[in-house]
Amino acid sequence: MRLIFATHNPNKVREIQAIVPSYIKIQSLAELDYNTPIIESGYNLEENALMKAKTVYDQFKRACFSEDTGLEIAALQGAPGVHSARYAGENATDKENVQKVLAQLGDEPNRKARFRTILALVMSPEEIYMFEGLCIGNILMGPQGVHGFGYDPIFQPNGYEKTFGEMTSSEKQAISHRTHAFEKMNSFLVRYRSPR
């Protein structure tokens, strides 16, 4: 089964190709030479994910999925949330986004946070499915670790002594929000490709 993944982000492509079953072959937008920017103007993760998946499906008329992930921090009323990738500005770096979060939290004792991933899968105009994955944890006072990307160095999952930034890719994948969302999509696809 071939699925288009509506992203140009090589980090996400590598991470997700390692998660999905071997019978699913993922094609990124870069592989398809699709460079038209996709506007992400949704008010939440669900709207953004669906917007991207529908746009790419309409272009190629092939099964496509998209994901949108946000870090939701309790003390910041769920921010950065849907704005996670550009929290410190439209072209902000990961470091700048992390610094803004830490500055806003300051010495706030409530460091509870969660990563949330929404997958939107478009198999046809009439067949649209959504899947959610969560990873609950806390925001540390400063970055720890050099692995991963985004907010990984300041996010420590519940029950672990390491941040995502200190974990190997396999350690992170075992518990990550994306993994949980993709496990749900994988289970669905197994049923979908079975005779009905």
Disulfide bonds with the S-S distance in Angstrom:
none
